[in-house]
Amino acid sequence: MRTTFLLFGTLFFAAVAYPQQKATPAPSQPCSADDDASLRKVAEQWKNGYNRGDAAGVAALYVEDAYYLTQHFSTGILHGRARIQAYVQRGVDARYQIDSIEVISLDCSGDFAYTVGQYKSTNAGREALGVNIVVLKKIDGKWLIVAHESAVPDPATAIQSLDSPKAR
């Protein structure tokens, strides 16, 4: 519970702390068709850039002072585009592969948006299923990632069903 609170607290802080151009937040509203397509395109660009070995191209999808939270880094937190690029480069050098990214849900609120998704990857011959939450800000008409959290559930310890209180 504490980890979940810290995770969402960090993502919220990163999104709110990023300088806003407007003094008052826009009311929440569904994403326009153009924004919906653009947000989904960011996920596709991330996957394609990673698979091409273009760590700089992946990093360019983030604001300069973005946060990336991942269980695959010793501190769990990467801060700044250069650190994110170095992290992505490690995966590229190891010849990891993102097989798919599926955006399951997204929402917009003014110049901010978030996406929730699942991804499949092949890392050193092992397939993995992961989850993402990505917070984005529209800057000069372009959606850029402000905060990104990625996790790979552990099937051995994960709750397998919510249908029964005894199910684990």
N, C-alpha and C positions, 0 to 999 in steps of 0.2 A: 504494500500500500504506500509506504514511504517513497519507494522508488518511482511509482507511478505519479505520485504527487510532485516529486522533484522534477521528473521528466516534463510533465505538462506545465509546471510552473516555469521551468527554464524556457520552454518553447514560447509560452505566453510572454515572459519577460523579453525574450529576444524580439518578438514581433512588436510589442508595445514600445520597447526602448529604441527601436530603430526610428530615426527622425521622420516625422510625418510632415507632409506639405500643407495639410489642412489642420486648423485648430480644433474642429469638431469632427468626430467620427461619423461616417456615413451610415445610415441604417442598413441592417443586414438585408440582403436581397439575393435572389438567385443570380448566378452568373449569366451574363449575356451569352448568346451562342458563340460570339467571337472569343470571349474570355474563356469559355468552356473549352473550345478548340485549342486556344493558346496554352492553357494550363496542361491539357493532355499532351500537347506537343513538347512541353518541357520534359515530361517523363520520357517520351520517345527520344528526344535529343540526348538525354542523360544516358539511356541504354545504348544508343548507337555510338555516341562518343566514347563510352567506356569500352565497348566491343571493338572499336577501331584503334584503341590504344591512345586516344586523344585526351590525356588527363587535363591539359590546359583548356581544351574545349569544354570539358565537364565542369571545371572550376569556373569558367566564364558564365555559367548559369547561376552563380551565386553572387550576392552583393559582397563587397570587399571585406566586411566584418561579420560574415555569416557564421552561424554555429552549425556543427554537424555532430550529432550524438550517435554513438555506435558502440556496441559491445565488443567490437573487434579492434579497439584501440585501448591501450593500458589505462588512460585516465577516463575513457568513455566520452570525452569531449574534445572536439577539434574546433578551434576558433580562428577564423580568417581564411580568405580564399587561398593563400599560399599553402597553408597547412592542409587544407582540403585537397588541393592539387597533389601535394606530396603523398597523402593517404591514398588517393585514387591511383597514383602512379605505382604504388606498391602492389595493388591488385592487378593492374595492367601488366606489370613486370612478372607477376606470378601466373599470368595467362588465365586469370579468372574470366568468367563469361556470364553476362546477364542474359538469361534466356528469354525472360519476358518481364514487363512491368504492367500491371493492370491497375488503373485508377478506378477504385470502387466508389468513391464519393468525393465531391468537391463542393465548395461553397465560397461565395465572395461577400465582402463587406467593404464597399468603397474601393480603395487601392490595395486592400489586403485580401488574400484568399488562402485556402488550405486545400490540400488533397490528402486522401487516405488511400493507400494502395497495398497491393501484395506484389512481390517479385519472386521469380524463380531464378536460381543461379547454379552454375556448375563451377565448383572451386576444387582444383586438384582432383578432378574426377568424381567428386562428391556433389550430389544435387542437394540444394537447400531451398527452403521456402522462407521468405522473410516478409516483414511488414514495414511500411513507411508512413510517416506523417510529415508533410512538407508544408511549411508556411512561406508564402510568397508575397512580394510587394510589387505593385506596378510602378515602374519608374520610367518616365519619358516614353510611356506607351508599351513598355516591355516588362513581362513578368520575370522577376529574379527571385531566387531562393534566399530567404532570410534565415530560416532555421529548418533543419532536416534531422529527423530521428529515424533510425533504422534498427531493426531487431530481428533476430532469428529465434523463434520459439524452440525450446528444447522439448521434443516429443516425450522424452523419458520422464520429465517432471511436470509437464503441462497438464492442466485439467483437460480431460478428454471430452467431457460433456457437461452441459449445464442442466440437463433434464432431470438429474437425480442428485440429491445432496451427497450421496455416497460415491457418485461417479468421480473418478480422478483421471 
